[in-house]
């Protein structure tokens, strides 16, 4: 099978099933996150609560979809790893997976060696901490890819979806770099809808 045919392969029923399973996993993880937001320990309200709820909703789906895209990419016949390493969508998915594993390891280590009386476990805060490194990791990987001249975007749906998800992570990171004063003045367009 030629490289062109592999890179633009069609969306199959198996691909759909993998993405549905990833969606289910993301939605399952969103439930304890949303429960933590509704708990007494979460003091933020209004716009900030809406923003954090929205973040939880899409970030769990994005994380699982990126993992699913890696699985889909390596199913069956696929380009050599050296070619895949030049695709920004594939790179974004791989870097996101590594960043999330590093975050999970850090959180598990922190809670293992922390006195449980000091601070109770918060699924919400743990996810924020774990996922905070994904946006910078994707941006850094893309910067290195572009700077080295190895950026080879592919027209196939897998690479395009990976790039879109990578842009979402970077966009979220940029949102949180806006000073608090500006961020909290965003109108509560979804207030009461997502919470």
N, C-alpha and C positions, 0 to 999 in steps of 0.2 A: 504494500500500500504506500503510495507516495506521501511525501511530507505535506503537500497542499491538501490532499484528501483527509489526512489525519487532523490537520489544524482546523479545518472547517467542518468537522464531522457533525452529523445531524443530532438533534436532541432526541434521545430514545426513551422508551418507557422505563428502562432501568434507571436512567438519569433522573427521571421524574420521581421514581420511588425513593431514590437516595435523598433527593431534595425534600420530599415529604417527610421522611424520617428525621432529617436535620431540623425541619420546621417543628416537628413534634418535640424533639429534644429541647429546642430553644424555648418553646412555650412552656414546657414542664419546668424549666429553670426559672422562668419569669414569675411563676406563682409564688415561691418563697421570697423573691425579691420584692414583689408587690406587697406581700404580707408585712415585710419589714418596713416598707414605707408607710403603711397604715398603723404601725405599732406606736406605742407611747414614746419610744426612744427617738423617733424621728421628729425633730422640732420644726423643720422647714415647712412652709405652707405656700399655697398660692402658685405663683409662677415657677418658683424653684422646684416645687414638688412635681408640677406638670412636666418640667424639663427633665427631671431625673426619672420620672415614670416613662416618658417617651424614650429616653436613653436606654432604659432597661428593656423596653419592648423591642427596639430594633437591634440593640447590641447583641442580645442573646441569639437572635435569628442570624445576624451577620456573622458571628463567631462560628456557629454551627454550619452555616452555608459555606463558609470559607474552608472548613474542614471537609465538607461534602465535595466541594470542587476539587480538592486534592485527590480524594478517592476516585471521583469521576475521571479526572485527568489520567490517572494511572491504570484505569480499567482497560483491559484489552490492549490493542496496539496503540502505541503513543510515540511521540518524538523522543529522541535521546535526551537524557537529563541535561546535557550541555545546551540544547536548544530550549528546553523548558526554563532553564535558569536565566534566559534572556527575555522571557515574557513577563511584563510587569504584573499582569493579573496573577500568574502562577507565583511569582516572587512575593506579592502581597499576601496571598493565602499561606504560603510557607512561613513567612516572617511572622504573620499574625498567630499561627499555631505555636511557634517557638516562644513568642512573647507571652502568650496565655499560659503555656506550660511553666515558664519562668515565674509568672505571677502566682500561679497556683502553688508552686514550690515555696515561694517566699511567704505566702499566707499560711500554709500548713506549718512551716518552720516557726513562724511568729506565734501562732496559736499553740503549738506544741510546747514551746519554752516560755510561755507567758502565764503569769498567775491568773487563774480564771476569775478570781475575785476582783481584779483590777478592771477588767472590761469583758462584758459578755460578747459572744459571737454575734455578728451582724452580717447576714448574707448580703444585704445591700452594700454596706461599706466594703466588704471583702471583694465584691464584684467590681466596684468602682476602682479599688486599689489594683486588682488583678488586670483589669482591662485598660488602665490608664497608659500603659506602655505600648499598646498596639499601634495607635496613631503615629507616635514618633518613630517607632520601629519601621513601619511601612514607608513613612516619608524619608527616613534615612536610607533604607534599602533602595528606594526609587532614585534618590539623589545619586547614590553610588553607581547604580545601573546606568543612569543618563550620563554621568560624568565620565564613566569608563567607555562610553560609546557602544555599550552592549544592549541598549534598549531596543527590543524587537517586538513591538506590539503586534498581536495577532488579530485577525478579523473574526475569529471564531467566537461563539457565544460563551465558552468557558473563560477565555481570557478577558472578554469584555465585562462579564459579570464580576470577575475577580478585581478588575480595575475599578468598577463602580463601588464595590464594597470597600476597597482600599481608600477611595476618595471619601467615603462616608466616615471612616475612622479618622482620617486627617481633618476633615471638616469639623467633626466633633471636638477634636483637640484644639482647633483654632477657636471654636466657640468658647471653650473654657479658658482660653488665653485672654479673652476680652475682659477688661477690668470689671469687678463685681458691680460697680455702680451702673455701667451700661447694660450688663447682662440682666440685672434685676428690673430694669425698666422696660423689658420686652413685654408687650401687652399679653394678658392671659387669654390668648385666643382659644386654648384648649382647656381652660380651667373648669373643672367639674366634669369633663368628658372622659379623660383618661384616669382620673383618680377616683 
